[in-house]
Amino acid sequence: MRVAARKKPRNSNSSPYDVAEHLRSPEEMAAYLDAWLVEASDDVSGIARALGDIARAKGMSQVAKETGLSRESLYRALSEGGNPSFATVLKVARALGLRLHAQAA
């Protein structure tokens, strides 16, 4: 039995959802990162990507300038599959105006 391939709509005006476009305030950015830390604490790549989303919302060039790292290395480290060092995570969090907190599990 042959299955017909699905065709994409021709005139689709939709674009991919980008969470960075919706992170406007420091409180929204902190809540977004906190949600990742709570809900997916074992997903290192996802947490790095969340930091990348927040950095893009603030402006990657500005974050790069404040961290002393290149834009390209930040994009790479904070992308899907990225594996930033803890030092990079701390620099980025500081540049974003965020603090990481610990609490008893």
Phi, psi and omega in degrees: 000132182261133180258132180287139178287142178284138177262143176282145176298142184288311187251060179276124179264009182273154177231159181299144179289132178234108183300332181301332180287347185248359178265099188256322185250159176302327179293319177294320179295316179295319179295321179297312179295318180299321178299318177297316181296326181277311188279332184223051187298340179267355183267081183301317180296320180295319179294319177298318180295323177297317175299321178296320177300315180294319179297320178293325178295322179282329183119108186300324179297318179295317179296318178300315180299315183288333181268341185079014179253159179282152177304317183298317180292326177293314177303316181294311183292327186255026178253174176300128183088355178291153181220074184290151174290161179296326177299319178295317178302314181295319178297316181294314179302315180298315180296331180274356182077026180248151174237140175269138181237151174248146175213154181298138181282000000 
